[in-house]
Amino acid sequence: MSVIIGGDVCPTASNRELFIKGDAEALFGGEIVSLLNSAEHCIVNLETPLCGELHPIKKCGPALSAPIECVNGFKAAHIGAVSIANNHIMDRGEAGLRMTLNALNENGITFFGAGEDLLSAGRPYFMDACGRRIGVIAYTEHEFSCAEENKPGAAPFDPLYVYDETAEAKKLCDMLIVLYHGGKELYRYPSPRLRKVCRRFAEKGADIVLCQHSHCIGCMETHEGAAIVYGTGNFLFDGNADEAAQSGLLVTIGDNGKLGFKPVVKNGCGVSAASPEETEKIMSGFEERSRRIAEEGFVEKSYKEYASEQKYGVITDFYGRESFIFKVLNRLSGNRLRDRAKRRKYGEAGLLRIRNLIECETWRELSIEVLKNEIGESEK
């Protein structure tokens, strides 16, 4: 294989020592290590800063980190480049990002998708494989990690810029791959918005669009001649017991540019190549889901049903009810009663959660769909 692209990789408490020791076979299994070594280029998504236990930023959700020495595991597995356009690369602030970049540089691992400012974060990565020039460009949805014009962070998905950048990057290479870090975790289909986003990348010149972040294998379609994979699953991210998170796909690009897939499965605190039986099960599910999204209206119908199932979790984040007596007392207090109640009810963590529901494209879309469904139910 010329190029191999894996999904999310994050050293966790269960396997950090193996990363530090550079024990690639214990982490990924002998067959996968041999496959990685046979490729000209291996790329994964590094889903954590490599900085040790620096103080976390204010955010909702987990603030990840791993020891700097975990870079040894990536190097031992012949991973030569990492995307860091994701929602965790800034979990330990600007210092954590800079320590990560230094560790990667010192170990000869190329990085892209994040940087010291918006311009450097959005630069594509180019490589030569089998006589052709291949470009990779990466973007992430907005979840506390994005770069700004003069602020370090990950390359944000901004439709005002990213599609023009995609078209420009395609002019500089023979094949362009877009890595999109977004979509709803553990949901195996694209949302209507995600499908539009990825199809537009194809229309602007991308040959392959790979969605990461969902921690599960999704499905695939072809649009404007481009292959779009809605969820490659994890490569190695231990700790999620959900059945959907127990497998992933390595995306392979052969000498003729043909797309292929190599399934991996969780194996203790690491992963290994899927057995023939596991491969058959994984790929048949992948192919069936791919057939389903080709059906007219399926993507919209499936997402509406999913949003209905998620409504209580989403609405709870916004829910607040004030009695008439409370409103009167609050007015008499000059609004101080409401402020105290807000702090007691939500706290800083709750407010950060609400901010994320509004700011992140995927969570915002889900919240809107839930609220639309709820309003529709109340009107019946």
C-alpha positions in Angstrom: 0.0 0.0 0.0 1.2 3.5 -0.8 -0.6 5.5 1.8 -2.5 4.4 5.0 -4.7 6.7 6.9 -5.9 5.7 10.4 -8.5 7.3 12.6 -8.2 8.6 16.1 -5.2 7.6 18.2 -5.0 8.6 21.9 -2.7 7.1 24.5 -4.7 6.4 27.6 -3.9 5.2 31.1 -4.3 1.6 30.0 -1.6 1.7 27.4 0.6 4.8 28.0 3.5 2.7 29.1 3.4 0.8 25.9 3.5 4.0 23.9 6.4 5.3 26.0 8.3 2.0 25.5 7.6 2.2 21.8 6.1 -1.3 21.8 4.2 -1.1 18.5 3.4 -4.7 18.3 1.7 -4.7 21.7 -0.3 -1.6 20.7 -1.3 -2.5 17.1 -0.5 -6.2 16.6 2.1 -7.7 14.3 0.0 -7.8 11.2 -0.9 -4.1 11.4 2.7 -3.1 12.2 3.9 -5.0 9.1 1.2 -3.2 7.0 2.2 0.2 8.4 5.9 -0.6 7.7 5.1 -1.6 4.1 3.4 1.8 3.3 5.2 4.8 1.9 3.2 7.1 4.2 1.2 6.5 7.3 -1.1 9.2 8.7 -3.4 9.2 11.8 -5.3 11.7 13.9 -3.5 12.5 17.1 -6.4 13.0 19.5 -4.5 14.5 22.4 -1.8 16.9 23.3 1.5 15.3 24.2 2.4 17.5 27.2 1.9 15.6 30.5 -0.4 17.0 33.1 -0.6 20.6 32.3 -3.6 22.5 33.7 -6.6 21.9 31.4 -8.5 24.7 29.7 -12.1 25.5 30.6 -14.4 23.4 28.5 -17.1 20.8 28.7 -16.2 17.2 28.2 -12.9 15.5 29.0 -9.6 17.4 28.8 -7.2 14.9 27.4 -3.4 14.7 27.7 -0.6 12.2 27.4 3.1 12.2 28.4 5.4 13.6 25.8 7.3 10.3 25.6 4.2 8.6 24.1 5.5 9.9 20.8 7.8 6.9 20.9 4.8 4.6 20.1 3.9 6.6 17.0 7.5 6.6 15.7 7.9 2.9 16.3 4.7 2.2 14.3 6.1 4.0 11.3 3.5 6.8 11.6 5.2 9.6 9.8 2.5 12.3 9.9 -0.4 13.2 12.1 -3.4 15.4 11.7 -4.0 17.5 14.9 -7.2 19.3 13.6 -9.4 18.0 16.3 -11.4 19.0 19.4 -8.8 17.9 21.9 -5.5 19.3 20.7 -5.9 22.5 22.8 -7.2 20.7 25.9 -4.0 21.8 27.8 -3.8 25.3 26.3 -1.2 26.9 24.1 1.6 25.5 26.2 0.3 22.0 25.6 0.0 22.6 21.9 3.6 23.9 21.6 5.0 21.0 23.6 3.2 18.6 21.3 4.6 20.3 18.2 8.1 20.3 19.6 7.8 16.5 20.4 6.6 15.8 16.9 9.3 17.9 15.3 12.1 16.3 17.4 11.0 12.9 16.4 10.6 13.6 12.7 6.8 13.3 12.6 5.1 15.8 10.3 2.0 17.5 11.7 -0.8 19.5 10.0 -4.2 20.8 10.9 -3.1 23.1 13.8 -0.5 25.8 14.4 0.4 29.1 15.9 -2.4 30.9 14.1 -5.2 30.5 11.6 -2.9 30.6 8.5 -0.4 28.0 9.7 -3.2 25.7 11.0 -4.9 25.5 7.6 -1.8 24.7 5.6 -2.1 21.4 3.6 0.3 18.5 3.9 1.8 17.3 0.6 3.6 14.0 0.0 4.9 12.1 -3.0 3.7 8.5 -3.5 3.9 6.3 -6.6 4.8 9.1 -8.9 2.0 11.3 -7.9 1.6 14.3 -5.6 -0.9 13.8 -2.9 -2.3 16.6 -0.6 -4.0 16.3 2.7 -5.9 19.1 4.3 -7.7 18.9 7.7 -10.4 20.8 9.5 -12.3 20.4 12.8 -15.7 21.6 14.0 -15.8 24.2 16.8 -15.3 22.6 20.2 -13.0 24.8 22.3 -9.9 24.0 20.1 -10.0 26.3 17.0 -7.3 28.7 15.9 -8.0 32.4 15.3 -6.2 34.9 13.2 -3.6 35.6 15.9 -4.3 32.7 18.3 -2.9 29.1 18.2 -5.2 26.1 17.7 -6.7 23.7 15.2 -7.9 24.6 11.7 -11.6 25.4 12.0 -14.3 24.4 9.6 -15.5 27.8 8.2 -17.4 27.5 5.0 -16.4 31.1 4.1 -12.8 29.9 3.6 -12.4 26.1 3.6 -13.9 25.4 0.2 -11.7 28.0 -1.5 -8.7 26.6 0.3 -9.7 23.1 -1.0 -9.9 24.3 -4.6 -6.5 26.0 -4.2 -4.9 22.9 -2.6 -6.2 20.7 -5.5 -4.3 22.9 -8.0 -1.0 21.9 -6.2 -1.5 18.1 -6.3 -2.8 15.2 -8.3 -5.0 13.8 -5.5 -6.5 15.7 -2.6 -7.7 14.1 0.7 -9.8 16.1 3.2 -9.9 15.0 6.8 -13.0 16.4 8.5 -13.1 16.0 12.3 -16.8 16.2 13.0 -20.1 14.4 13.1 -22.0 13.0 16.1 -20.2 10.5 18.2 -21.3 6.9 17.9 -23.8 7.7 15.1 -23.1 5.6 12.1 -24.8 7.8 9.4 -24.2 11.3 8.2 -26.5 14.1 9.4 -28.1 16.1 6.6 -25.6 19.0 7.3 -22.6 16.7 7.4 -23.5 15.2 4.0 -23.8 18.7 2.5 -20.4 19.7 4.0 -18.6 16.7 2.6 -20.3 16.8 -0.8 -19.2 20.4 -1.2 -15.6 19.4 -0.5 -16.0 16.9 -3.4 -17.4 19.6 -5.6 -14.5 21.8 -4.9 -11.9 19.3 -5.9 -11.4 16.7 -3.1 -10.9 13.2 -4.3 -11.3 11.5 -0.9 -13.2 12.9 2.1 -12.7 11.1 5.4 -14.8 11.9 8.5 -13.2 11.2 11.8 -14.3 11.9 15.4 -17.4 9.8 15.5 -15.5 6.8 17.1 -17.4 4.3 15.0 -17.4 3.0 11.5 -20.1 4.7 9.4 -20.8 4.4 5.7 -19.6 5.6 2.3 -20.9 7.2 -0.8 -19.4 8.6 -4.1 -20.2 12.2 -5.1 -18.8 14.0 -8.1 -16.3 11.1 -8.5 -15.0 11.5 -4.9 -15.2 8.9 -2.2 -16.8 10.2 1.0 -16.4 8.0 4.2 -18.7 9.1 7.0 -16.8 7.7 9.9 -13.6 5.6 9.8 -13.8 4.7 13.5 -10.9 4.8 16.0 -7.5 3.4 15.2 -6.6 3.1 18.9 -8.5 5.0 21.6 -9.1 2.7 24.6 -11.8 3.2 27.2 -15.1 3.3 25.3 -17.2 0.3 26.0 -19.8 1.0 23.3 -20.0 -1.8 20.8 -19.7 0.7 17.9 -16.3 1.8 19.2 -14.7 -1.6 19.2 -13.6 -1.5 15.6 -12.2 0.9 13.0 -11.0 1.1 9.4 -7.6 1.8 8.2 -8.0 3.6 4.8 -5.5 2.4 2.2 -4.6 4.0 -1.1 -2.9 1.7 -3.5 -0.5 2.3 -6.3 -3.3 3.0 -8.7 -5.0 5.4 -6.4 -7.7 2.8 -5.5 -9.3 3.1 -2.1 -9.3 0.1 0.2 -10.1 -0.7 3.8 -8.4 -2.8 6.5 -10.6 -3.4 9.6 -9.0 -3.4 13.0 -10.6 -4.5 16.3 -10.0 -3.8 19.9 -7.7 -6.3 21.6 -7.2 -5.6 25.3 -5.7 -2.1 25.6 -4.6 -2.2 22.0 -5.9 -3.2 18.6 -5.2 -5.9 16.1 -6.1 -6.9 12.5 -9.7 -8.2 12.3 -10.0 -11.9 11.7 -11.6 -13.1 8.4 -14.9 -13.6 10.3 -14.7 -10.2 12.0 -13.8 -8.5 8.7 -16.8 -10.0 7.0 -19.1 -8.7 9.7 -17.6 -5.3 9.8 -17.5 -4.8 6.0 -21.0 -6.2 5.4 -22.4 -3.7 8.0 -20.4 -0.9 6.3 -21.7 -1.8 2.9 -25.3 -2.2 4.1 -25.3 1.3 5.7 -23.7 2.6 2.5 -26.6 1.2 0.5 -29.1 2.7 2.9 -27.9 6.3 2.6 -28.3 6.0 -1.2 -32.1 5.7 -0.6 -34.0 8.9 -1.2 -34.8 10.6 2.1 -33.1 8.0 4.3 -30.4 10.3 5.7 -33.1 12.9 6.8 -35.4 10.3 8.2 -32.7 8.5 10.2 -31.4 11.7 11.6 -34.9 12.9 12.7 -35.4 9.6 14.5 -32.0 9.9 16.1 -32.7 13.4 17.3 -36.0 12.3 18.8 -34.1 9.7 20.8 -31.7 12.3 22.0 -34.2 15.0 22.9 -34.1 14.6 26.7 -30.4 14.8 26.9 -30.2 17.9 24.8 -33.2 19.8 26.3 -32.0 19.1 29.8 -29.0 21.3 29.1 -31.2 24.2 28.3 -34.1 23.5 30.6 -35.1 26.0 33.2 -38.5 26.8 34.6 -39.5 29.8 36.8 -42.7 29.9 38.8 -44.8 33.1 39.0 -43.8 33.6 42.6 -40.1 33.3 41.7 -40.5 35.9 38.9 -42.1 38.3 41.4 -39.4 37.8 44.0 -36.7 38.1 41.4 -38.1 41.4 40.2 -38.2 42.7 43.8 -34.6 41.6 44.3 -33.4 43.6 41.2 -32.7 40.3 39.3 -30.2 39.1 42.0 -32.3 36.1 42.8 -32.2 34.9 39.2 -28.4 35.3 39.1 -28.0 33.3 42.2 -30.3 30.6 40.9 -28.5 30.4 37.7 -25.1 30.0 39.4 -26.6 27.3 41.6 -28.4 25.5 38.8 -25.8 25.6 36.1 -22.4 26.6 37.4 -19.5 27.3 35.1 -19.5 23.7 33.8 -23.1 23.9 32.8 -22.7 27.2 31.0 -19.7 25.8 29.1 -21.9 22.8 28.1 -24.6 25.2 26.8 -22.0 27.2 24.9 -20.8 24.0 23.2 -24.3 23.1 22.2 -24.6 26.4 20.4 -21.1 26.9 19.0 -20.3 23.4 17.7 -21.8 22.7 14.3 -22.8 19.1 15.1 -24.3 19.8 18.5 -26.0 23.0 17.2 -27.6 21.0 14.4 -28.8 18.2 16.8 -30.2 20.8 19.2 -32.1 22.5 16.5 -33.5 19.2 15.2 -34.6 18.2 18.7 -36.3 21.5 19.4 -38.0 21.4 16.0 -39.3 17.9 16.7 -40.4 18.9 20.2 -42.3 22.0 18.9 -43.9 19.9 16.2 -45.1 17.4 18.9 -46.5 20.1 21.0 -48.5 21.5 18.1 -50.2 18.3 17.3 
